[in-house]
């Protein structure tokens, strides 16, 4: 068992001025076993399509990822975009910016399922767009002035 803590950078513009971000697919363990089997067979640069999961009882704004096969019976649900990217993706989708999501790498078993599929998303960066700018990304603790001086009494004070 590994930690589920994930550290991620704030997205920045790439050299072409686009929104580019790498992420691990989430929720693969909640998909049917056929999805996990298909995930292992994904190829680098294979496209994945994003769709809103409006009927998701836990998160109606969830962004579900599926394979891009043209025949519906050959299509597989692979998992979800991470929740930390959801607000940005939803905002960009509202601005009619479509994500271009491709598989970057697949880590086959014995890699834990939460580290199985690494993706890259590239999309247009609208002029007024600011990543991680919604309330969800506000600090949990108000910022404290860094110039404040804090002095603590010694643990074992002996005069």
Phi, psi and omega in degrees: 000139179240164177295151177259007178293131180231127178257137183215146179277158172289130180300142177231163178292140174277186183297337178267006179077024182254159174283119179228133181209143173258144179205156174268138178293133178257156171080008180300328180292344179265359180270163176300157181300331178296328177292318178296321177296318180291324180301321180293335181268001178298147181251151174304139182073003176291132181285146170238144181257140180259140176213146179289139179256071185302331183267010178288116184293335180271333183202091181293350175263005182301145178253108182272141178250138178223161176289163188259019179302145182281333180268123187304322183292342179265358183277141179232140171278129186258327182156207185234152166294146181300148180302327181293343176261348186306310183300317178296314181297317179298316179297316180294322177297323178296333178269016179060035174258117182267132178286138172258102185251128177229156176284129177267315182199149174242127176260106184289165174305141023269012177302136178302148185302328181287351177244021188283312188238118176259128182240163173232135176239132178230133178205166179300143179253102179299150186305318184266005182286135175230116182294152176052042185254000180277172182302329181301335183262007177292147178299145177289328180243133179303146180297138178254137179304131183285348180272354180294140180255124181247128176237131180249145178292149177298151181296315183238085183279124175234118180290000000 
